[in-house]
């Protein structure tokens, strides 16, 4: 079977159809997000839904869940279909304990349990009728098959897997941080005994260990699920089908995620050959029409025009933005000491975390690290003035222009279009420039005229990140900026932050992203926030744990210079994937350089080319090749040393 074609299993190979989409279309104004999507999801099938930022993945999930209407086509769901999604609850004011909140996933089980207890009470009072005995036996059988005797164990296993302790189960939901509340809501969805699970970027608030646990959970889950994720570590080994959504069309592939990548490359090559051949035919035909439309062969020219008008166009290969670089500029230079913190005390989930001294120097790039829920976001919000402190002083230096990205608090002009919002930030009316920036962050094509207020939560977070990056700030605080970015956008952001001349404090659960950019560490531990040169995440561990491990609280010079005991499975996986991406980028850049060199040597090109633009691109290309080769060498060295 050719890749990129429907591959639904039938008959004995698959269970019954749970959801079926036929010719589904969805529009927002003039923009058509879904262009005739056909898809069937059977019992037990494990799907990854992938695609570029802004391609419509969240919209498609909402249609599957019945939370959003479609404009054309048919959506059929099995009568007994039960769908689980991450709840939209705001837990900031919820007084229920974490255990009570998670138990809501077992509402049917708890209801049957109460019925059974009522029957047992009647039997204890002397009711020995056959009807009562049969009803009790029936309920016991139902509970046996629906987790009635294992749900407490499942709940505790999920709490531990998502990074909580068993003691946390009795804490009220409102006492947890924003990231912890998101993990509680994810746990509620995972525990729901639905026969179809829909997850949209479930790894956003998880660390490496929690993402590995989630991948294992999905791998052993017997039910059907669809997961939207940019994180191959979650998808690898957990899925047996992949659906790619691009330009409104859905392409389906059978096999695991590694198999999908191979099939996708094959599909790309096939489409590229067909596209190039058709474009050559179109160009020859158009040239014939231009040459003979008014001469003796005008009849033939009109005939060829009809052929072109009826020609079914081959779609171009799927590509991301090529050669785009995001420049983070600022005008004012701050003083040498950007920020000084002394004797700071923060309330984090009922415990006090102290920072005896933190100093942020001009031009430093700091990794803010610590376990989920340790207080990283609380610290940032206190430093930027969005939250209070229990004690201590925070002093900002002179000429500081600060921009803060917090994915939970997006300050956006909801009444503007995307084009107006980004144009205002760039302070330009250059349409091509504005569209380029929008396209790089997943808002390409006609989406420029879409209203900001109509964006999904993830889309608003992406636009908010772009707004922060374009704010001409000389100090950036970025809290998990990669959560809603695809791989292309992540690399654009990585490159921009590497070249940024300002001061940066960065939180990210992607260690390779973090270590490739930063050179200093602020580590949030259970009681103390400490700083060090180099990358020193071990400083976030309890001091007694460091002493037991024989690792004194001191930093390492640079991540690349650390003497490692060996790469973890997750670290090696990320590095190998990054190596593959770097090699692909190097091959594309070298191919472009070879093509440009041919154009330089073509005498006829003197009259056809914009030589100034060509030279500028050639110089930029040499710089990009050097940067890619340096990155390749760095990744190769890390893999060899690991």
C-alpha positions in Angstrom: 0.0 0.0 0.0 1.3 3.4 -0.9 2.0 5.7 2.1 -0.4 8.5 2.7 -3.5 6.6 1.6 -6.3 5.2 3.7 -5.3 2.1 5.6 -8.2 1.1 7.7 -8.2 -2.5 9.0 -11.3 -4.5 8.4 -13.1 -7.6 9.5 -11.2 -9.9 11.9 -8.1 -7.5 11.9 -9.9 -4.8 13.9 -12.8 -4.1 16.2 -15.9 -2.3 15.4 -15.9 1.3 14.2 -16.1 3.8 17.0 -16.1 7.0 15.1 -16.3 7.5 11.3 -15.7 10.8 9.4 -16.7 11.1 5.8 -16.0 14.2 3.7 -15.8 16.4 6.8 -15.2 20.1 6.1 -14.8 23.0 8.6 -14.4 26.7 7.8 -13.7 29.7 9.9 -14.8 32.6 7.7 -13.0 32.3 4.4 -10.4 29.9 5.8 -11.1 26.2 5.2 -9.4 24.2 8.0 -10.6 20.7 7.0 -11.0 19.9 3.3 -13.0 16.7 3.1 -11.5 14.6 5.8 -12.2 10.8 5.8 -11.3 8.8 8.9 -12.4 5.8 10.8 -11.3 4.8 14.3 -11.8 1.2 15.4 -11.8 -0.5 18.8 -8.3 -0.8 20.1 -6.6 1.4 17.5 -3.9 3.7 18.9 -3.6 6.8 16.7 -1.1 9.7 16.7 -2.5 12.8 15.1 0.4 15.0 13.9 0.9 18.0 11.6 2.3 21.5 11.5 1.2 24.2 14.0 -2.1 25.7 12.9 -3.1 22.8 10.7 -6.3 22.1 12.5 -5.5 19.2 14.8 -7.3 20.6 17.8 -10.4 21.4 15.6 -10.4 17.8 14.4 -10.2 16.5 17.9 -13.1 18.7 19.0 -15.2 17.4 16.1 -14.4 13.8 17.1 -15.5 14.6 20.6 -18.7 16.2 19.5 -17.6 19.6 21.0 -17.5 21.4 17.7 -19.8 21.3 14.6 -18.6 20.6 11.1 -19.9 22.4 8.0 -20.1 19.6 5.5 -19.8 15.8 5.6 -20.9 13.1 8.0 -19.7 12.1 11.5 -21.1 8.8 12.8 -20.4 7.5 16.4 -21.2 4.1 17.9 -24.2 4.2 20.2 -22.3 3.0 23.2 -19.3 5.4 22.5 -17.9 7.0 25.6 -15.2 9.6 25.0 -12.7 10.8 27.6 -10.9 14.2 27.2 -8.9 16.3 29.6 -11.5 18.3 31.5 -11.7 22.1 31.1 -12.3 22.6 34.8 -10.6 25.6 36.5 -9.2 24.0 39.7 -7.9 27.3 41.2 -10.9 27.5 43.5 -11.8 23.8 43.9 -11.7 22.6 47.5 -12.1 18.9 46.7 -9.0 16.8 47.5 -7.0 15.4 44.6 -8.3 11.9 45.4 -12.0 13.1 45.4 -11.4 14.9 42.1 -9.8 11.9 40.4 -12.6 9.6 41.8 -15.0 11.4 39.6 -13.6 9.4 36.7 -15.2 6.3 38.4 -18.7 7.7 38.9 -20.4 4.6 37.4 -18.3 2.2 39.5 -19.0 4.2 42.7 -22.7 4.2 41.9 -22.8 0.4 41.5 -20.7 0.0 44.6 -23.3 2.0 46.6 -26.0 -0.2 45.1 -24.2 -3.4 46.1 -23.6 -2.0 49.6 -27.3 -1.3 49.9 -28.1 -5.0 48.9 -25.5 -6.3 51.4 -27.2 -4.2 54.1 -30.6 -5.7 53.2 -29.1 -9.2 53.2 -27.6 -8.5 56.7 -31.1 -7.6 57.9 -32.4 -11.0 56.8 -33.4 -10.5 53.1 -32.4 -13.8 51.5 -34.7 -13.6 48.5 -33.5 -15.0 45.2 -34.1 -11.6 43.6 -31.7 -9.9 46.0 -29.1 -12.6 45.7 -29.2 -12.4 41.9 -29.0 -8.6 41.9 -25.9 -8.7 44.2 -24.3 -11.4 42.0 -25.0 -9.3 38.9 -23.4 -6.2 40.4 -20.4 -8.1 41.6 -19.8 -9.4 38.1 -20.2 -6.0 36.6 -17.7 -4.5 39.1 -15.3 -7.3 38.4 -15.3 -6.4 34.7 -15.3 -2.6 35.1 -12.4 -2.1 37.6 -14.6 -2.1 40.7 -11.9 -3.9 42.7 -8.8 -2.1 41.3 -9.8 1.5 40.9 -8.0 2.6 44.2 -4.8 1.0 43.0 -5.2 2.5 39.5 -5.7 6.0 41.1 -2.6 5.7 43.3 -0.5 4.4 40.3 -1.6 7.3 38.2 -0.8 9.8 41.0 2.7 8.4 41.3 3.2 8.2 37.6 2.3 11.9 37.1 4.8 13.0 39.7 2.6 13.3 42.9 3.1 11.6 46.2 0.4 9.5 47.9 0.3 12.3 50.6 -0.7 14.8 47.8 -3.9 12.8 47.3 -5.4 14.5 50.4 -4.4 18.1 49.4 -7.2 20.4 48.0 -6.9 20.9 44.3 -6.6 24.7 44.7 -3.4 24.2 46.6 -1.5 22.9 43.6 0.4 25.0 41.0 -1.0 25.6 37.6 1.2 22.9 36.0 0.2 20.4 38.8 -3.5 21.1 38.2 -3.0 20.4 34.5 -1.5 17.0 35.5 -4.4 16.3 37.8 -6.8 16.9 34.9 -4.8 14.7 32.7 -4.9 11.9 35.4 -8.7 12.3 35.5 -8.9 11.6 31.7 -6.5 8.7 31.9 -8.5 7.0 34.7 -11.9 7.5 32.9 -13.1 4.0 31.7 -14.1 5.4 28.3 -13.7 3.4 25.1 -12.1 6.3 23.2 -9.5 8.6 24.8 -8.6 11.9 23.1 -5.5 13.8 24.3 -4.2 17.2 23.0 -0.5 17.7 23.8 -0.6 15.7 27.0 3.2 16.0 27.5 3.2 19.8 27.9 3.4 19.8 31.7 5.3 16.6 32.2 9.0 16.1 32.9 11.1 13.3 31.3 10.1 10.6 33.8 6.4 11.5 33.6 6.4 11.5 29.8 8.1 8.1 29.9 5.4 6.8 32.2 2.6 8.3 30.0 4.2 6.5 27.0 4.2 3.2 28.9 0.6 3.8 30.0 -0.6 4.4 26.5 1.4 1.4 25.2 -0.4 -1.0 27.6 -3.9 0.7 27.2 -6.4 -1.7 25.7 -8.7 1.0 24.5 -8.7 3.2 21.4 -7.1 6.6 21.6 -6.0 9.6 19.5 -3.1 11.6 20.8 -1.9 15.0 19.4 1.7 15.5 20.3 4.9 17.0 19.0 6.8 14.7 21.4 8.1 11.5 19.7 9.1 10.0 23.1 5.4 9.7 24.0 4.4 8.4 20.6 7.2 5.9 20.0 6.1 2.4 20.8 2.6 3.6 22.0 0.8 4.0 18.6 0.0 1.6 15.8 -1.5 4.2 13.4 -0.5 7.8 12.5 -2.7 10.4 10.9 -1.0 13.5 9.3 -3.1 16.6 8.9 -1.6 19.2 6.5 -3.3 21.9 4.4 -6.7 20.6 5.5 -6.2 17.1 4.3 -5.7 13.9 6.3 -3.1 11.3 5.3 -3.2 8.0 7.2 -0.4 5.5 7.8 -0.3 2.0 9.4 2.5 1.2 11.8 4.4 2.8 14.7 5.8 6.3 14.7 9.3 5.2 13.4 7.5 3.4 10.5 5.5 6.6 9.8 8.6 8.7 9.5 10.0 6.3 6.8 6.6 6.1 5.0 6.3 9.9 5.1 9.7 10.4 3.5 8.8 8.0 0.8 5.5 9.8 0.2 7.4 13.1 0.1 9.8 11.8 -2.6 7.0 10.4 -4.7 5.0 13.6 -4.4 8.0 15.8 -5.2 8.8 13.8 -8.4 5.1 14.0 -9.6 4.9 17.7 -8.6 8.1 18.6 -10.5 7.0 16.7 -13.6 3.6 18.4 -13.6 5.1 21.8 -13.1 7.4 21.3 -16.0 4.5 20.2 -18.2 2.4 23.3 -17.0 5.4 25.6 -17.8 5.9 24.2 -21.3 2.1 24.4 -22.0 1.8 28.0 -20.7 4.8 29.0 -22.9 3.2 27.5 -25.9 -0.1 29.3 -25.1 1.8 32.6 -24.7 3.7 32.2 -27.9 0.8 31.1 -30.2 -2.4 32.5 -28.7 -2.7 35.2 -31.4 -1.0 33.5 -34.4 -1.8 30.7 -36.8 -1.7 28.1 -34.1 -4.2 29.9 -31.9 -6.7 27.0 -32.1 -4.1 24.7 -30.7 -3.3 27.2 -28.0 -6.9 27.4 -26.9 -7.1 23.6 -26.9 -4.1 23.5 -24.5 -5.6 26.2 -22.4 -8.7 23.9 -21.9 -6.4 21.0 -21.0 -4.7 23.1 -18.3 -8.0 24.3 -16.9 -9.2 20.7 -16.5 -5.9 19.4 -15.2 -6.0 18.0 -11.7 -3.1 19.6 -9.9 -0.6 17.5 -8.0 -0.1 19.0 -4.5 3.3 20.3 -3.6 5.3 18.3 -1.1 4.7 19.3 2.5 7.3 21.8 3.7 7.9 24.1 6.6 9.2 27.7 6.3 12.6 27.6 4.6 15.4 29.9 5.5 13.4 32.0 8.0 15.4 33.5 10.9 13.7 35.3 13.8 15.8 38.2 15.0 15.2 39.4 18.6 16.2 43.0 18.6 16.2 45.7 21.3 17.2 49.3 21.5 18.2 50.2 25.1 21.2 48.6 26.8 20.5 47.8 30.5 23.0 48.2 33.3 25.5 45.5 34.2 23.4 44.2 37.1 20.0 43.4 35.6 18.4 41.9 38.7 19.4 41.4 42.3 17.4 39.2 44.8 18.2 38.9 48.5 16.6 36.8 51.2 13.5 36.0 49.1 10.8 33.8 50.7 8.0 32.3 48.5 4.9 30.4 49.4 4.7 27.3 47.1 1.8 25.0 47.8 1.9 25.6 51.6 5.7 25.3 52.0 8.2 28.1 52.0 11.0 28.2 49.4 13.9 30.7 50.1 16.4 32.3 47.7 19.2 33.8 49.9 20.8 35.5 46.8 20.2 35.6 43.1 22.1 37.9 40.7 21.3 38.2 37.0 24.0 39.9 34.9 23.5 41.6 31.6 23.7 39.0 28.7 23.4 35.9 31.0 21.2 33.1 29.8 19.9 31.2 32.8 18.2 27.8 32.9 15.5 27.8 35.7 15.2 24.1 36.7 13.5 22.0 39.3 10.9 19.2 39.5 7.3 19.9 38.4 5.5 21.8 41.1 8.7 23.0 42.8 7.9 26.7 42.3 9.6 27.7 39.0 6.5 29.5 37.7 5.8 31.0 41.2 9.4 32.4 41.3 9.1 34.0 37.8 5.7 35.5 38.6 7.2 37.0 41.8 10.2 38.4 40.0 8.1 40.1 37.3 5.6 41.5 39.8 2.6 39.3 39.0 2.7 37.6 42.5 3.6 38.7 46.0 6.5 37.4 48.2 6.5 36.5 51.9 9.8 38.3 52.5 13.0 39.6 50.8 13.9 42.2 48.2 13.8 42.3 44.4 15.8 45.1 42.7 15.8 45.7 39.0 18.6 47.5 37.3 18.5 50.5 35.0 17.1 50.6 31.5 15.5 47.2 31.8 12.8 46.4 29.3 11.2 43.1 30.3 9.0 40.7 28.4 7.4 37.7 30.1 5.9 34.6 28.4 3.6 32.6 30.7 1.4 30.2 28.7 -1.4 30.5 31.4 -1.7 34.3 31.2 -1.9 35.5 27.6 -2.4 39.3 27.2 -3.6 39.6 23.6 -5.6 42.1 21.5 -8.7 39.9 21.2 -10.5 42.4 18.9 -7.7 42.4 16.3 -6.8 40.2 13.4 -3.5 38.2 13.5 -2.2 40.5 10.7 -3.0 43.6 12.7 -1.6 42.2 16.0 1.8 41.2 14.5 2.0 44.3 12.2 1.6 46.4 15.3 4.4 44.5 17.1 6.7 44.8 14.1 5.8 48.4 13.6 5.6 47.9 9.9 3.0 47.6 7.1 5.2 45.3 5.0 2.7 42.6 4.2 5.3 40.0 3.1 7.3 40.4 6.4 4.2 40.1 8.6 3.0 37.0 6.7 6.5 35.4 7.0 6.4 35.8 10.8 2.9 34.5 11.1 3.7 31.5 8.8 6.7 30.6 10.9 4.5 30.2 14.0 1.8 28.2 12.2 -0.5 31.0 11.1 0.1 30.8 7.3 -2.0 31.7 4.3 -5.5 33.2 4.8 -5.2 32.8 8.6 -3.6 36.2 8.8 -7.1 37.8 8.6 -8.5 35.5 11.4 -9.6 37.2 14.6 -7.3 36.7 17.6 -10.4 36.0 19.8 -11.3 33.0 17.7 -8.0 31.1 18.3 -7.8 28.0 20.4 -5.9 27.9 23.7 -2.7 26.5 22.1 -2.9 29.0 19.2 -3.3 31.9 21.6 -0.2 30.7 23.5 1.8 30.6 20.3 0.7 34.1 19.3 1.5 35.3 22.8 5.0 33.8 22.5 5.5 35.6 19.2 4.3 38.9 20.8 6.8 38.5 23.6 9.6 37.8 21.2 8.8 40.8 19.1 8.5 43.2 22.1 12.1 44.6 21.7 12.8 43.5 25.3 16.4 43.4 26.5 15.3 40.8 29.2 13.2 37.8 28.5 11.5 35.4 31.0 10.2 32.4 29.0 8.2 29.7 30.9 7.9 26.5 28.8 7.9 28.4 25.4 8.1 25.1 23.3 4.9 23.6 24.7 2.8 24.4 21.6 5.5 24.5 18.9 6.1 21.9 16.3 9.7 20.9 15.5 10.2 23.5 12.8 9.1 26.4 15.1 11.2 25.0 17.9 14.3 25.2 15.8 13.5 28.7 14.7 13.1 29.6 18.4 16.3 27.8 19.4 18.3 29.7 16.7 16.8 33.1 17.7 17.6 32.6 21.4 21.1 31.4 20.6 21.7 34.7 18.7 19.8 36.9 21.2 22.2 39.4 22.8 19.9 40.2 25.7 19.4 38.5 29.1 17.3 35.4 29.3 15.7 33.2 32.0 14.3 30.0 30.5 12.1 27.2 31.8 11.8 24.1 29.6 11.1 20.4 30.1 13.2 19.7 27.0 16.7 19.4 28.4 18.5 19.4 25.1 16.7 22.7 24.2 17.6 24.2 27.5 21.3 23.1 27.6 21.9 24.2 24.0 21.0 27.9 24.9 21.8 28.6 28.5 25.1 28.9 30.4 23.9 29.4 34.0 21.5 27.7 36.4 18.9 28.7 39.0 17.8 25.5 40.7 14.5 25.4 42.7 14.8 22.8 45.4 12.3 21.7 48.1 13.5 24.5 50.4 16.1 26.6 48.7 16.8 28.3 45.3 20.5 28.2 44.4 22.5 29.5 41.5 25.6 28.3 39.6 27.6 28.7 36.5 27.0 26.0 33.9 24.1 23.5 33.8 23.5 22.1 37.3 20.0 20.5 37.6 21.3 18.4 40.5 21.2 21.5 42.7 17.4 21.2 42.7 17.6 17.9 44.6 17.3 17.9 48.4 20.7 18.5 50.0 20.7 15.2 51.9 20.1 13.3 48.6 23.2 15.0 47.1 25.2 14.1 50.2 24.1 10.4 50.0 24.9 10.4 46.3 28.4 11.9 47.0 27.7 14.9 44.8 28.4 18.2 46.5 26.4 21.2 45.5 28.6 22.6 42.9 28.1 23.4 39.2 29.7 22.1 36.1 31.4 24.5 33.6 29.2 23.7 30.5 26.8 20.9 29.6 29.1 19.8 26.7 32.1 19.6 29.2 30.3 17.5 31.8 31.7 14.0 32.6 28.5 12.1 32.4 27.8 8.6 33.8 26.1 7.9 30.5 23.2 9.2 28.5 19.7 8.2 29.6 17.4 6.5 27.1 15.4 9.7 26.7 18.6 11.9 26.3 20.0 9.5 23.7 16.6 9.4 21.8 16.5 13.2 21.7 20.1 13.5 20.5 19.7 10.9 17.8 16.6 12.6 16.5 18.3 16.0 16.6 21.3 14.5 14.7 19.0 13.1 12.0 17.2 16.5 11.7 20.6 18.4 11.5 21.9 16.0 8.8 18.7 16.5 6.8 19.1 20.3 7.2 22.7 20.2 6.1 21.8 18.1 3.0 19.2 20.6 2.0 21.5 23.6 2.6 24.3 22.0 0.6 21.9 21.2 -2.3 20.7 24.8 -2.3 24.3 26.1 -2.4 25.1 23.8 -5.3 22.1 25.1 -7.2 23.1 28.7 -6.6 26.6 28.0 -7.8 25.1 26.7 -11.0 23.2 29.9 -11.4 26.3 32.0 -10.8 28.0 30.1 -13.7 25.1 30.5 -16.1 25.8 33.4 -18.6 22.1 33.8 -19.4 21.3 34.3 -15.7 23.0 37.7 -15.8 19.8 39.2 -17.4 17.3 37.2 -15.4 18.6 37.2 -11.8 18.5 39.8 -9.0 22.2 39.5 -8.3 22.2 41.6 -5.2 19.5 39.3 -3.6 21.3 36.3 -4.9 24.6 37.3 -3.3 22.9 38.2 0.0 21.3 34.7 0.1 24.5 33.0 -0.8 26.4 34.7 2.1 23.5 33.8 4.5 23.6 30.3 3.2 27.3 29.9 4.1 26.6 31.1 7.6 23.7 28.6 8.0 25.8 25.8 6.7 28.6 26.6 9.2 26.0 26.8 12.0 24.5 23.4 11.0 27.9 21.8 10.8 28.8 23.1 14.3 25.6 21.7 15.7 26.2 18.4 14.0 29.7 18.2 15.6 28.3 19.1 19.0 25.5 16.5 18.9 27.9 13.8 17.5 30.4 14.5 20.4 27.7 14.2 23.0 26.5 10.9 21.6 30.1 9.5 21.5 30.8 10.7 25.0 27.5 9.2 26.3 
